[in-house]
Amino acid sequence: MLAGDENVQLHLAAVERLLRVVCDDNEYPWFVSDEATVFDASTASEAELNERIAAALGHAATADDLELPLWQLATKMRPSSD
């Protein structure tokens, strides 16, 4: 059974912002479930994901952060200017 995307939809702006940071143009997903992690959406390494997130959003993600569902990571990693 496919997981839903209710939480992704509730935080869509933050999720889309994070996806633009972590995904290459050719791997941007058409659908992201509430259970998906950043590793389901991006083929980048953990180190590269951390670099991209820190550069774009102003603070680094921990290894535990990267294991969170994408919508939770997106809300946690809001840019420091927000």
C-alpha positions in Angstrom: 0.0 0.0 0.0 1.3 3.4 -0.9 1.7 5.9 2.0 -0.3 9.1 1.9 1.1 12.6 1.6 -1.1 14.6 4.0 1.8 16.0 6.0 3.8 16.8 2.9 0.8 18.7 1.6 0.5 20.6 4.9 4.1 21.7 4.6 4.4 21.9 0.9 6.3 25.1 0.6 9.0 23.9 3.0 9.2 20.5 1.3 9.5 22.0 -2.1 12.2 24.4 -0.9 14.2 21.5 0.6 13.7 19.3 -2.5 15.1 22.1 -4.7 18.2 22.1 -2.5 18.9 18.4 -2.2 17.7 17.1 -5.6 19.4 17.4 -9.0 17.1 18.6 -11.8 16.8 15.1 -13.3 15.8 13.5 -10.0 13.1 15.9 -8.7 10.3 13.6 -7.5 6.7 13.7 -8.8 5.4 12.4 -5.5 6.7 12.4 -2.0 4.9 10.3 0.7 4.8 11.2 4.3 7.2 8.3 5.0 9.9 9.3 2.4 13.3 10.5 3.6 15.8 12.7 1.8 17.6 9.5 0.8 14.4 8.4 -1.1 14.4 11.7 -3.1 18.1 12.3 -3.7 21.1 10.2 -4.8 23.5 12.6 -3.1 25.8 11.3 -0.4 25.1 12.2 3.3 28.1 14.6 3.2 26.9 16.3 0.0 23.4 16.6 1.4 24.8 18.3 4.5 26.8 20.7 2.4 23.8 21.6 0.2 21.5 22.1 3.2 24.0 24.2 5.1 24.9 26.4 2.1 21.3 27.0 1.1 19.5 27.1 4.5 22.1 28.4 6.8 22.5 25.4 9.2 23.7 21.8 9.0 21.6 18.7 9.4 22.7 15.9 11.6 22.7 12.2 10.6 19.6 11.8 12.7 17.9 14.8 10.9 18.5 13.1 7.5 16.7 10.0 8.7 13.5 12.0 9.5 10.6 11.9 7.1 11.2 14.6 4.4 8.4 16.8 5.6 9.8 16.8 9.2 13.3 17.6 7.9 11.9 20.4 5.8 10.1 22.1 8.6 13.2 21.6 10.9 15.6 23.0 8.3 13.7 26.2 7.5 16.2 28.9 6.4 17.7 30.7 9.4 16.3 34.0 7.9 12.7 32.7 8.4 
